[in-house]
Amino acid sequence: MSRSSTSSLAACVWIPLFPLRCEEARQGGLANYPTALLAPDTTRKLWQVSSLARHAGVKPGMTVSQAIGLCSTLHLIEPDPVHYDDCFSRLLAALNEISPVIESGELGLAYVGCDGLEGIFGSPGKIVDAIRGMMERWNVHHSIIPSFRLGFGLGKFTAWVAASRAKPSEAVIVPVGAEKNFLASQPISVLPLDSDTHRRLRLLGLRTLGALAALPEAAVTAQFGALGKRLWRLAAGRIAEPVEGRIAPEPIVAALTFFTPIGERELLVHSLDQLIARALKHPRRIGWRVQAVRLRAGLEGGGSWLATHLLKDPTADAGRIGAPLQTRLEQSPPTGAVERLILEFTAFAPGTTELQLFARDAQAAARAGQQRALQSAAREIRMRVQGGRANLYHVIEVQPWSRLPERRYALIDYEP
């Protein structure tokens, strides 16, 4: 259902505090006040805080009572994770206009594969300018990215470090071959570290990546194991992890709207079971196992709730698909009554040979049904258009390598 491609050259697009930026765009004037976004899984703690709130001593992870005690004018915002996810999806779609190889990280962090883009845009500086221009145009339309940062280099880690060093709306470009010299002066904190490993490195007197890379690889591996080996190679510029783009399949969606908002966990679990059963019966799912699932809830009075899960073992068993979502409903339920519940299967893995045989049959039946629907729609359009001729065309690819859009595609008469 999907295929992947990779790129060694990477551009990193980073928007710090992306969810909070989305709220500032949606609620005008928030940027002028100390604000804090409540955690999605509990409204008793803070998730993200603005710079004005930080100056007052407010920090992420604090309880609401602690934060209010430090800053009485603090504006608290209910989280809307579905909105943030939708905004980020639109951002990824915009980046896809620059490159077909896009990899997403956490909210507000994305990597753009740049292999081959020099033939379209030119030098790394011009590639970055194209990405910056797209971001600025996208910001005009959506107004949620006032301070993006860009980094360019060989591999995702170098690009990420470059982006973290960039000023708002600017870029840092690391030429190919200069990774080691660039990384040497960077602080240890740019590595993907847990707090305990970070503390141990600082106790050893290691403050920069250069200091870590100066140690023997074997000694770091002996002290920290496989994690230490990877950290040493990242610090030394020995690893250039490629951007892994993936063309995601169209998700299978099942939704349920409640006439009366519900908050009882038992009813939500029962509704979830119904949605899973309905989604598993979809013709496009037959022959494929579910690998990633997402559950969204629209709450009464606004706001949302979101749960995503990547199954270690892809499956078509309803119980195994629903178990992690039920656990999330029990441990971190929606903070309000649910008006609408939406289940999505977002990634798939091939099934057995027998399942694939049935899948081909189901896909053929689905395509035949789509063809009949298109034929019926085309006939109806021709009947409604005066003269009996409707301008129905089919877009075909002619010169996909051309820089001019009008040369890449052509229109031919469409006859379903």
Sequence and secondary structure as in RCSB ss.txt:
>XXXX:A:sequence
MSRSSTSSLAACVWIPLFPLRCEEARQGGLANYPTALLAPDTTRKLWQVSSLARHAGVKPGMTVSQAIGLCSTLH
LIEPDPVHYDDCFSRLLAALNEISPVIESGELGLAYVGCDGLEGIFGSPGKIVDAIRGMMERWNVHHSIIPSFRL
GFGLGKFTAWVAASRAKPSEAVIVPVGAEKNFLASQPISVLPLDSDTHRRLRLLGLRTLGALAALPEAAVTAQFG
ALGKRLWRLAAGRIAEPVEGRIAPEPIVAALTFFTPIGERELLVHSLDQLIARALKHPRRIGWRVQAVRLRAGLE
GGGSWLATHLLKDPTADAGRIGAPLQTRLEQSPPTGAVERLILEFTAFAPGTTELQLFARDAQAAARAGQQRALQ
SAAREIRMRVQGGRANLYHVIEVQPWSRLPERRYALIDYEP
>XXXX:A:secstr
   EEEESEEEEEE TTHHHHHHHHHSTTGGGS EEEE SS TTBEEEE HHHHHTT  TT BHHHHHHH TT E
EE   HHHHHHHHHHHHHHHTTT S EEE STTEEEEE TTGGGTT SHHHHHHHHHHHHHHHHHHH   SS EE
EEEESHHHHHHHHHHS TT EEE  TT HHHHHHTSBGGGS   HHHHHHHHHTT  BHHHHHTS HHHHHHHHH
HHHHHHHHHHTT     EEEE     EEEEEEEEEEE  HHHHHHHHHHHHHHHHTSTTTTTEEEEEEEEEEEET
TS EEEEEEEEEEEE  HHHHHHHHHHHHHHS  SS EEEEEEEEEEEEE  HHHHHHHHHHHHHHHHHHHHHHH
HHHHHHHHHSTTS    EEEEES TT SSHHHHEEEEE   
